[in-house]
Amino acid sequence: MVGIEELRRPGGLAVRVAVVAACYYAAARLGLLRELTVEGAVVTPIWPPTGVAVAALLIFGLRCWPGITLGAFLAVLSLTTPDVEILGVLFGNTAAPVCAALLLRRARFRTDLSRLRDGLALVFLAALAAMLISATVGAGFLVLTDGLRGHSFWPVWLAWWVGDAMGVLLVTPLLLALHRARLPLPLGRWRGATALAVVACVLVPLAAYSPISTLFLVYPVVIWAALRFQLVGSVLCALLTSVVATVAASDGVGAFAGLNRIEVMLKLQAFNGTTALTALLLSAVIIEQRNTRESVENACQELVEVLEHLTAGEAPPPRPRPSTGDPGDPGSRSGASGIP
């Protein structure tokens, strides 16, 4: 599995659980900085802890799941007095990321997101499918314990589901990419990154806070980031865009002025979801094409070497075992899916 070597030493499991709990709690506090009220229930347009939980299970392994439960308990404890409804929240917030990790393992997911199928698996299996668990269990327990009226179930359920899904779409790929990142970057890439950051920091707030609807202006920036910096750049731009749009939506200004809470939520989540999907899938396609081109170039180079040896009357050099792409194959380039 992909992990940090120090955390695999004796006692490393307890450290991993503590690290996951701390990161989950910190992400929860950040997510709660901006809230929307739907049918009397407070929801967050983006719930980062879900993305942290899925990334932790992929990086550290399934055995760190108690850290998710502990982090969720601390987050709820900081908001309200524990009640019986907290059981549903804890179960849903833990079961959904675990289910996402299991589904990704079933799909032979690679943590480098080097294939389009990896991006699609993260979107449809981890974000859209697995997060149905947390939304259904959480909102259902609120209804059963009279914390939520029955006719309010579906609006709250939808907001809960989309918030968790956005956390997976925006935070999980970013953490996976940062985990595999190698520093320092070449000087030329730092210059490009600085230029991209300046443009994004100017254009994104301008598009979100403009009195006319100009949110579409952010898509060229996301595409530029994907073409130049692949996953890290595109997801960072998507995250910045979603955060700025969420702030504007919660304040009811700019592109979200004059809308009621339901309309704000629908417009915001549609925009955030489209931005995240564009960033994730486009970068996955670019990475896959780049890897295919490198494979073709390597094959051509090997063919040239073989022809040179045959022309000289020598035996061709031994060829390395080709990669099958199977996580269990020792010759696979990615090596493992990230889950033990």
ABEGO torsion letter per residue (X at the ends): XBBBAAAABBGAAAAAAAAAAAAAAAAAAAAAABBBBBGGBBBBABBAAAAAAAAAAAAAEAAAAAAAAAAAAAAAAAABBBBAAAAAAAAAAAAAAAAAAAAAAAAGBBAAGABAAAAAAAAAAAAAAAAAAAAAAAAAAAAAAGABBAAAAAAAAAAAAAAAAAAAAAAAAAAAAAAABBOBBBAAAAAAAAAAAAAAAAAAAAAAABABBAAAAAAAAAAAAAAAAEAAAAAAAAAAAAAAAAAAAAAGBEAABGBBAAAAAAAAAAAAAAAAAAAAAAAAAAAAAAAAAAAAAAAAAAAAAAAAAAAAGBBBBBBBBBBAGBAABAABAAGBAGBX
